[in-house]
Amino acid sequence: MPITLIKIMKPLLVAALFLWVIYGANLVSSQQIKVPVKGKKWDIPLNTNAVLPMSWIPAGTFTMGSPASEPGRKADESPQTIVTLTKGYWLGKTEVTIGQWKAVTGMNVRDKVNKLLNDTTHYDFMGKKMLIRDFMGFDKNDPGKVLANENDELPMYFVNWHEAMDFCKKLTQQERAAHRLPKGYEYTLPTEAQWEYACRAGTTGAIYGDSTDNVAWYGANSGKGYIGKGFGNPVTGSRNVGGKQPNKWGMYDMLGNLWEWCYDWYGPYPGDHVTDPVGPATGIYKVNRGGSFGSGINDERSANRATNPPNEDSAWRGFRIALAPVK
């Protein structure tokens, strides 16, 4: 290159490098690091093909439980308790799907069932040590009998409480490493109070919509038009997430489709007014909420509670995750 040309280009190259350092690097940095912003929805990037959409749930106060006048109510939904949640949080718009589970764990639902059926660990079930397959009454040599449909858009089923929490912990580690985890927050199961508050979305009735059929897949409608492998006669099973009307905060399937694990041990409500409750310190059963494709209409209520041993796996139970303040 001629010396004259080098002399002309040198200051231009220096100027270009200066502009890159000042503007270009900052632009790349801002494009690469996208983080959850309080008050806005958040889509967790699981991999190049999958995201997990979450809705922002604002802090607030609500009445937990049901009044004596509510049809189908149960005794453990009282005393009604005024609950204040002092910090907002994000909650999955839908139950965690099979596709999202695969993206985080590398395991599909058939792998999960085979793992369950071949597990030789004796777990505690209400004070008795048993294999999971024996507790559930499953045949080790017939995994097809306990599987329904397996497509990625279905909610992930056959997940016990510990596995749901492990999923959350793995996601927390992933997002912390990617510098996308807000300070003081973690991925976890929602507390029972967080779940009911988000389910109600400001409503005070038995359900958040105009009719159970419009918001939930449950025993009376889940078999209608069902296609593929399932359970019972007529054959039925869970449906692709997001197929019914959402509540006012954009949450789908809070009622019906699959029961959803909550963080809390099961226990009585305290009554009066509480702040940021997390349930009893110990217990035998974990709470699950929302009803399922196989449950009756009285289970599809915002206040309804159910309980199961944390080691139990079921085709009727899944989970939805929260990005919530560290407990």
N, C-alpha and C positions, 0 to 999 in steps of 0.2 A: 504494500500500500504506500503511495507517495507520502513523503513527510508533510507536505502542505495539507493534504486531506486529513491526516491524523491530527494535525493541530486544529483543524476546523471541527472535527467530530468529538474531540476529547471533552470540551466543555458541555457539548450536548449530551454525551453519555453520562457525565457527572450529574447534570441537571435531571436527567431521566431517573437515575438511581436515587437521587434525593426525593423526587416526587413519589417513587415507589415506597420508600421507607416511611414517608409521612402519610400517604393516602392508601396505597395498595395493600400494605400489610394489615392496616386497620380494617379495610373492606373485607379481606379474606377472613380475618378473625371474626368479624361480626356475622359473616355468612356461615361460618362453621359452628359457632357456639349459639345454639338456640335453646333457651331454657324456659321452664314454666314461669308464667307471670300471673301473680295473684289477681283474681277477678276475670281471668280469661281461660278459655278452654285450652287443653293441652293434649297433643297427640304424641305418645311415646314411640320413638322410632325403634322398633324391635330388630329389623334388618332391612335389607333393600326392598323386600316385598311386603312387609307387614308393619302396621302401626297399631297402637292400642289407644283409641280416643277416650279422653276423660273430660268431664264437665266440672266447672268450678262450683263449689257449694259454699255460699257465704255464711259467715258466723251468724248466730241468731238464737232465739229462744222458742221452744215449742212445748206442747203437752204430749208426753209419751204415755202410751197405753190407750185404753178405750173406756168410754162411759158405760154404765150399767145398761143403758138403753140400746146399745149397739147389737144388732142381731148376729148370732154366732160367736159372740165374745167368749173368752175363757177367763177363769178366775185369776190366772197369773198375769193378766193385762192390767191389773189394779194392785195397789192404788195408783191412780193416774199421778204422774210426776212431772213437774215443770222442770225442763232441762235447758240449761244455757250452754251453748258451745261457743267458746270465746274466740276461736280461730277458725278461719275458713280452711277448706281442704278440697282436693280433687277426688272425684269418684268415677270409676269406669262407667262409660255410657251404657255398656252392656256387660253381661257376664263374660268372663274370660273364655275365649273360643278355643276350639281344638287347634286352629291354625296359630293363634297367639301362644298357646301352651307349647306347641312344637317349636316356635321361633325362639323361645327362651330356654326350654329344657332339652330340645333335640329328640323328644319322645312323643309318639302319637298315642291315641287312646288305646289302640290294640296292644302296643308295647306296655302301656301302663297296666292293662288288665292281666297280661301274661306275667308281669312282675308281681302283681298282687297274688295271683293263683300259685305262684312258685315261691312265695315268701315263706321262709321257715322260722321266722321270728315269732315268738309268743308275746302278744301285746296285751295290755291291761284293758279289759272290757268290764267295767263296773265291778272291779275287784277280782275278776277271774282272768287268768292267763290263757289266751287262745290264739290260734292262727286266724288271720283275717278271713280266709276263705271258709273256715269252719263256722266262725261267728255269723257270716253272711249266708251260709248254706250253699256255697258255690262248689261245683265239681271242677277239680284241678284239670281234668282231661277234656273239658268242654268249654273253652273260652267263648266260643260263638254263642252259647246260650245266654251269656250275660251282656253281650254287646248289642247295641242298636246301630243306627247309622253312624258314619265316621267322617263325614265331610268337614272341611275346615271352618265353615260358617256356623256350625253347631256349638253350643256351650260345652266346654270341657266337663266331662263327668268322670266318675270314679276317682275323685280326689278327696283324700281325707284332710282334716284340719291342719295337720303338721305339714303335709305336702303343699297345701295352699300357702302357708306361711313361708315355707322354703322357696316357693316361687317368688314371693314378695322380697325375700332377702336377696335372692339372686338378682332380681331386677334393681334393687337398691344398690348393690355392688356395681352392677353394670353402669347405672346412671351416674353414680359417684365418680367412677373412673372416666366417664365421658364429660365430667364437669357440668352435668345437667340436673343435679339434685339441689333443690333450694335448701339453704341453711336451716337446720332444725326440723327438717321433714324427712320422712322415709316412706317407702312403699310397704303396705301392711294390709291386713284385713280391716274393714271398718268396725268400729265399736258398734254395739247394738243401738246406741243412741244416734250415732252418726248415720247408721243405716236407715232407721225409721225417720229421722229428720229429712234425709235426702229423698226417701220414698214419698213422704207426704208432700214435699215441695210447697209448703204453705197451706195445704188442705187440712181439714179437720175431720172429714168423714171416714167411712170404712175403707174406701178406695180413693185413688187420686183421679180417676176418670169418670166418664158418664155411665159406664157399665163394665162389669167384669169381663164379658166377652170381648170388649173392645181393647182392653189393656192386658189381658193375660191368656196364656195357654194353660188350661187346667183340665180336670177330669171330664168336664161336660163338653169340651170342644176340641181337645187335642187329637182325637181320633178322626175328626172330619177331614177328609182329603189327605190323610197321612199316607205317605209313600215310602216304601223301603222296609228295612228290618226294625223291629221294635219289640214291645212287650204286651202281653195280654190279648184278650179277644173282646172287642176288635183291637187290632194291633195299633199301638200308639207309641210315642216317644217324644223327646224334646224336638224343638223346631229351630231353624236358623234364627240367630239373635236379631232383634230389631224389627220383628214382623208385626208388632202390635203398636198401639198408640203410646207415645212417650208421656211422661209427666211434664209439668211446667218448667222443670229444670233440664229437660232433654234426656232423662234417664229412661231406658227401655227395659222391659221385662223385670222391673222391680217386684212385680207380682206375677207368679206363674213361671212356666218353662222349667227352671230348676230351683230347688231350695239353695240358699246361699249362706255359706259359713260367715259368722261374725267373730270378732276377736274375743269376746267375753266368755267367761264361764257363766253358766246359767245360775240365776239366783233371783230372789224376790225384789220387786221395786221398792225403793225406800219411801216414796211419797214425798210430799212437801216440794222443796226446790233444791236441785243439785246442779253442779257445774262440772262440765267435762268428765262425766262418769266413764269408767272403764270396766265395770262389773266387779264381782267378787275376786279376791286374791287367789282362791283355789276353788276346785269343784270336781264334779264327776263328768258332767256333760258340757259341751260347747253349744252355744246358741246358733241356730240357723233360722233364716227368715224367708218369707216371700211366697211359699207354696211351690208347687211343681205341676208338670203336665199330668200327673196322676192323682193330684189331691182335690178335695172338694171345695166348693165355693167359699165356705167359711174359713178355709186356710188362706184364701187370696184376699187378705185384708192387711192394711198397713200396720196394724197393731198386733197381728198374730205372731206367736212365738212357737218355736219347736226346738227340741234338744236331741243331741246324739253324742255318743262317745267320740272323742276326737280322733281315734284310730279307725273309725268306720268309713269305708268306701261305699258309694252307692251310685247307681245309674240315675237316681232322682235328685242328686245333689252336686252343685258346683260352687263357684265363688266369683266375686267381683272385687277388684282391688281398690284401695284408697292410697292417695299420696297425702299423708296427714302428719300433723305434728308428732314428733317422737314422744312416746309415752314414758 
